[in-house]
């Protein structure tokens, strides 16, 4: 086998290097004097450009991908921050609504109290109302230490809502006019009409009509829708002139003998947060 002479290889390599250097030198010299590059220079430039693009393409893709991931992460973070701000705004908005509602209730209660100047009264907060007895009872945060006694009338907003039936030292239970208990919480009432006065007994609540029911109506006056109903004070169990509501309509009772009136209560039995207990008439 014929061996390759190393010296020959070196000579060939040197010749190639000289040729490349000579070509490059001539190319550079010609480029310095000519406006256009020659064919060899064009090939070299195109080759370098292609290699540069081939190398730059994946690098650019990686850079763009990294930038896109960073933008996505930044967008997600901003969305989370905006969501947190939105949740905070909703909470603040609801808190403002609750405060406005509470202020409105207090204003209504204050307006009611100004109309009860002839009575000694105690304002109390509703602290408990069981869902299974929502229409029957509620518990307030005033008791015997505040002068509350059983059978005292209780009002809210614009009208009568019930009476105290149980008293503890720091709390009391109130039976509402909407109670289904048909043997208690009856109030003698007076209906003021254009033709005189009628008297009756507040004895129940019609849930379908959302109205109080007055029975045993006596008197010769003619009533009309919108006539004012107040407590009469007869019997001595409740003060007189406490607002109850207005007449809605009348129907014959179950026996067809007497009329019973349906009364729209001034107070909303379902929305009670603050109440006023009527203790006694001033001067008694």
NORBEL-V526170 format. One record per residue. N is the residue number from 0. OMEGA is omega in whole degrees, -180 to 180 (* if undefined). Layout:
# NORBEL-V526170
n->N omega->OMEGA
n->N omega->OMEGA
This chain:
# NORBEL-V526170
n->0 omega->-177
n->1 omega->-180
n->2 omega->179
n->3 omega->-180
n->4 omega->180
n->5 omega->-180
n->6 omega->178
n->7 omega->178
n->8 omega->-180
n->9 omega->-179
n->10 omega->-180
n->11 omega->-180
n->12 omega->-180
n->13 omega->179
n->14 omega->179
n->15 omega->-180
n->16 omega->-180
n->17 omega->-180
n->18 omega->-180
n->19 omega->-179
n->20 omega->-179
n->21 omega->-179
n->22 omega->180
n->23 omega->-179
n->24 omega->179
n->25 omega->-180
n->26 omega->-179
n->27 omega->-179
n->28 omega->-179
n->29 omega->-180
n->30 omega->-179
n->31 omega->-177
n->32 omega->-177
n->33 omega->180
n->34 omega->-178
n->35 omega->177
n->36 omega->179
n->37 omega->-176
n->38 omega->-178
n->39 omega->180
n->40 omega->-180
n->41 omega->179
n->42 omega->-180
n->43 omega->-180
n->44 omega->-180
n->45 omega->180
n->46 omega->179
n->47 omega->180
n->48 omega->-180
n->49 omega->179
n->50 omega->-180
n->51 omega->179
n->52 omega->-180
n->53 omega->179
n->54 omega->-175
n->55 omega->-176
n->56 omega->179
n->57 omega->178
n->58 omega->179
n->59 omega->180
n->60 omega->179
n->61 omega->180
n->62 omega->180
n->63 omega->179
n->64 omega->178
n->65 omega->179
n->66 omega->-180
n->67 omega->179
n->68 omega->178
n->69 omega->178
n->70 omega->179
n->71 omega->178
n->72 omega->179
n->73 omega->179
n->74 omega->178
n->75 omega->179
n->76 omega->179
n->77 omega->178
n->78 omega->178
n->79 omega->179
n->80 omega->179
n->81 omega->178
n->82 omega->178
n->83 omega->178
n->84 omega->180
n->85 omega->177
n->86 omega->179
n->87 omega->179
n->88 omega->180
n->89 omega->179
n->90 omega->180
n->91 omega->179
n->92 omega->180
n->93 omega->178
n->94 omega->177
n->95 omega->178
n->96 omega->179
n->97 omega->179
n->98 omega->178
n->99 omega->179
n->100 omega->180
n->101 omega->179
n->102 omega->179
n->103 omega->178
n->104 omega->180
n->105 omega->177
n->106 omega->179
n->107 omega->180
n->108 omega->178
n->109 omega->178
n->110 omega->177
n->111 omega->-177
n->112 omega->179
n->113 omega->178
n->114 omega->-178
n->115 omega->-175
n->116 omega->-179
n->117 omega->-179
n->118 omega->169
n->119 omega->-171
n->120 omega->179
n->121 omega->177
n->122 omega->-176
n->123 omega->176
n->124 omega->174
n->125 omega->-176
n->126 omega->-179
n->127 omega->176
n->128 omega->-174
n->129 omega->180
n->130 omega->-178
n->131 omega->175
n->132 omega->-174
n->133 omega->-177
n->134 omega->-172
n->135 omega->-171
n->136 omega->167
n->137 omega->-179
n->138 omega->180
n->139 omega->-173
n->140 omega->176
n->141 omega->-177
n->142 omega->-175
n->143 omega->179
n->144 omega->179
n->145 omega->178
n->146 omega->180
n->147 omega->178
n->148 omega->179
n->149 omega->176
n->150 omega->176
n->151 omega->180
n->152 omega->-179
n->153 omega->-179
n->154 omega->177
n->155 omega->-180
n->156 omega->-174
n->157 omega->-174
n->158 omega->-179
n->159 omega->177
n->160 omega->-179
n->161 omega->180
n->162 omega->179
n->163 omega->179
n->164 omega->-179
n->165 omega->-176
n->166 omega->171
n->167 omega->-177
n->168 omega->-175
n->169 omega->180
n->170 omega->180
n->171 omega->177
n->172 omega->-178
n->173 omega->173
n->174 omega->-175
n->175 omega->176
n->176 omega->179
n->177 omega->-179
n->178 omega->177
n->179 omega->177
n->180 omega->-174
n->181 omega->-176
n->182 omega->-179
n->183 omega->175
n->184 omega->178
n->185 omega->-178
n->186 omega->169
n->187 omega->-177
n->188 omega->179
n->189 omega->178
n->190 omega->-179
n->191 omega->-180
n->192 omega->178
n->193 omega->-177
n->194 omega->179
n->195 omega->-177
n->196 omega->174
n->197 omega->-180
n->198 omega->179
n->199 omega->-178
n->200 omega->177
n->201 omega->-169
n->202 omega->-179
n->203 omega->-178
n->204 omega->178
n->205 omega->-175
n->206 omega->-179
n->207 omega->-180
n->208 omega->-175
n->209 omega->-174
n->210 omega->172
n->211 omega->-178
n->212 omega->177
n->213 omega->180
n->214 omega->180
n->215 omega->-179
n->216 omega->179
n->217 omega->179
n->218 omega->-176
n->219 omega->-178
n->220 omega->178
n->221 omega->-177
n->222 omega->179
n->223 omega->178
n->224 omega->180
n->225 omega->177
n->226 omega->-174
n->227 omega->178
n->228 omega->179
n->229 omega->173
n->230 omega->-178
n->231 omega->-178
n->232 omega->180
n->233 omega->-179
n->234 omega->175
n->235 omega->-179
n->236 omega->-179
n->237 omega->177
n->238 omega->177
n->239 omega->171
n->240 omega->173
n->241 omega->-177
n->242 omega->179
n->243 omega->-179
n->244 omega->-180
n->245 omega->-178
n->246 omega->175
n->247 omega->-178
n->248 omega->179
n->249 omega->176
n->250 omega->174
n->251 omega->180
n->252 omega->-175
n->253 omega->-179
n->254 omega->179
n->255 omega->-177
n->256 omega->-175
n->257 omega->176
n->258 omega->168
n->259 omega->-176
n->260 omega->172
n->261 omega->-173
n->262 omega->174
n->263 omega->-177
n->264 omega->175
n->265 omega->-177
n->266 omega->175
n->267 omega->-176
n->268 omega->-176
n->269 omega->-176
n->270 omega->-177
n->271 omega->177
n->272 omega->178
n->273 omega->-180
n->274 omega->177
n->275 omega->178
n->276 omega->178
n->277 omega->-174
n->278 omega->-179
n->279 omega->175
n->280 omega->179
n->281 omega->178
n->282 omega->178
n->283 omega->*
